Amino acid sequence: MKITLYDHADDFLKDNKKIIESNSLKADLMYGNAHSSLGKEDRFFGASVKDNGESLLSIQILPYARVHFSDCKNPEPFTDALVESYIEQNNVPDDISGDKKTMESLVNAFKKHGIEYALHFDMLKRKCETLAGVPVLDLKLMNAETIDFDFTDFYINFADDCSLDCDPDTAREKAAALKLSGNLFALVDNGSVVTMAATSRKTHNARAVNFVYTPPEHRGKGYSLCCVKQLTEAILKDNDCAFLYADINNPISNHVYEKLGYEVFDEFCHYKKL
């Protein structure tokens, strides 16, 4: 079993791109985070554990959670080896995340060394290859760049709904950057912005729907369904499928995605160290 530690994102990608791309939906955060870390090596950490054609990968861009992915039939020996490496290097992360099978094994491996983690949030990963013919409102999705609207509150409330860390001091800047990226879209009804959603996490054959948020006063009116359907339709013109993350404890959003044809293919878990 070979453990390799990486300080540079380009080295991590060079060594692991094949396994990431062959599992692109499950390993999308690996691919995206490694690319976004190029040129920012001082904030990058990567690791791989490999044996007999199976791999466990780990990646982190500070200050975000350390993400893990494995294609192992039995990840336990791999997670045991990785945790021992973390401890030896004095590099135990505060936050860890990844697919459910890998994370359960990783949390158990930490527990063997007296290090406890608690589940912070649990999300279903869904994909859509063919949109369902469900009728939606007669509203046109608009690029947020064309709308005179500050999306800061939407951005903060989306993060809060998803149990994501969000720094209020930088939220306005991040919301503005997302708007200027050209990847943020919105529905406007009677002059009011009622829903936002964005595209993100481009892999070699798919693209994610992200930042889906409708304020409470506008919910239950079909706005999210209308927004996500149009955004998914746009993604499917240039990709094999669209995918997204949905809160496992939110039956309303999951119902919307099911109606559109989004099927569950994995579960994503985020843990915090106690």
C-alpha positions, 0 to 999 in steps of 0.5 A, spaced: 500 500 500 503 506 497 501 513 500 503 519 497 502 526 499 501 532 495 503 540 496 501 541 489 495 541 485 498 539 478 502 533 481 495 531 484 491 531 478 497 528 474 497 522 478 490 521 479 486 524 473 484 518 470 481 515 476 477 522 478 475 522 471 472 515 470 468 517 477 467 524 475 460 525 478 462 521 485 469 525 485 467 532 482 469 535 488 476 532 487 476 534 480 474 541 481 478 543 487 484 541 484 483 545 478 481 551 483 488 550 487 492 551 481 497 556 483 495 556 490 499 551 493 500 554 499 493 553 501 493 546 498 493 539 501 492 532 497 493 525 499 492 518 495 493 511 498 493 506 492 493 498 492 492 493 487 488 498 482 484 501 488 485 508 490 483 513 496 484 520 495 484 526 499 484 533 498 483 540 501 483 547 500 484 551 506 479 553 510 474 548 507 473 541 509 477 536 507 474 531 501 475 524 500 473 519 495 475 512 494 473 506 489 475 501 493 470 495 494 473 495 502 475 502 504 477 500 511 485 498 510 485 504 506 482 509 511 486 506 516 493 507 513 490 514 511 488 516 518 495 513 521 498 518 516 494 524 518 496 523 525 503 521 524 504 528 520 500 532 525 495 533 520 488 531 523 482 535 519 477 539 523 472 538 517 471 531 513 467 530 507 465 525 502 461 519 499 457 515 505 461 509 504 468 512 504 466 517 510 463 511 514 470 507 514 474 514 515 470 516 521 471 509 524 478 509 522 479 516 526 475 513 532 480 507 533 485 512 535 480 516 540 478 522 535 471 523 534 467 526 529 459 528 528 455 528 522 454 535 520 450 534 514 448 529 509 446 530 502 443 526 496 447 526 490 442 526 484 443 526 476 439 527 471 440 525 464 433 526 461 428 531 463 421 529 465 416 533 461 413 536 467 409 543 466 412 549 469 410 556 470 411 561 463 417 565 466 423 565 463 430 564 466 434 570 466 442 571 467 443 575 474 448 579 470 442 583 467 438 584 473 439 590 478 439 586 484 443 584 490 443 577 491 447 577 498 441 575 502 439 570 497 447 567 498 447 567 506 440 564 506 442 559 501 448 557 506 444 557 512 439 552 509 444 547 507 448 548 514 454 551 510 459 555 513 458 562 510 462 569 513 457 575 513 463 579 512 465 576 505 458 574 503 457 580 499 463 580 495 462 572 494 455 573 491 457 579 487 463 575 484 458 569 483 453 574 479 459 577 475 461 570 473 455 569 468 453 562 472 448 565 476 441 565 474 434 568 476 426 568 475 423 574 476 415 575 477 412 581 477 418 585 478 421 581 484 426 576 484 423 570 486 428 564 485 436 563 484 440 558 481 447 557 478 451 552 474 458 550 477 462 544 478 464 542 470 467 535 469 468 532 463 461 530 461 457 533 466 455 540 470 452 541 477 446 545 478 447 549 485 445 555 489 438 553 488 434 558 493 427 561 493 425 565 499 420 562 504 415 567 502 415 565 495 415 557 496 410 553 494 408 556 487 412 552 483 418 557 482 424 552 484 421 547 479 421 552 473 428 555 475 431 548 475 428 545 469 430 551 465 437 551 468 437 543 467 435 543 460 441 548 458 446 544 461 443 538 457 445 541 451 452 541 452 453 535 457 451 528 458 447 529 464 446 535 470 447 533 477 446 536 484 446 536 491 440 535 495 439 536 503 437 529 505 432 532 510 428 536 505 422 533 502 420 539 498 426 540 494 427 532 493 420 532 491 422 538 486 428 534 483 424 527 483 419 530 478 424 533 474 427 526 473 433 527 478 435 520 480 439 519 487 446 515 485 450 517 491 450 520 498 455 525 501 456 526 508 460 532 512 463 531 519 466 535 524 471 533 529 468 534 536 
